């Protein structure tokens, strides 16, 4: 999980450095993708902590893939 979140954390840190801390930075994080070996809620929580430390102020959560279920189009 830490390796997966390393690059997004670098991007967040660069964005925060470029725009300053007075502008809210949001990140969209998939919470459960529904594929074997994929992201699960416990992993998403770890990613959120890493991104928060990098400067994210809030999160938009999502889950799943439309190829697994068409209902994901109706979120």
Secondary structure, DSSP 4 states (H G I P E B T S, - for coil): -HHHHHHHHHHHHHHHHHH-TTS--EEEEEEE--STTS--HHHHHHHHHHHHHHT--EEEEEE--TTT-GGGGG-
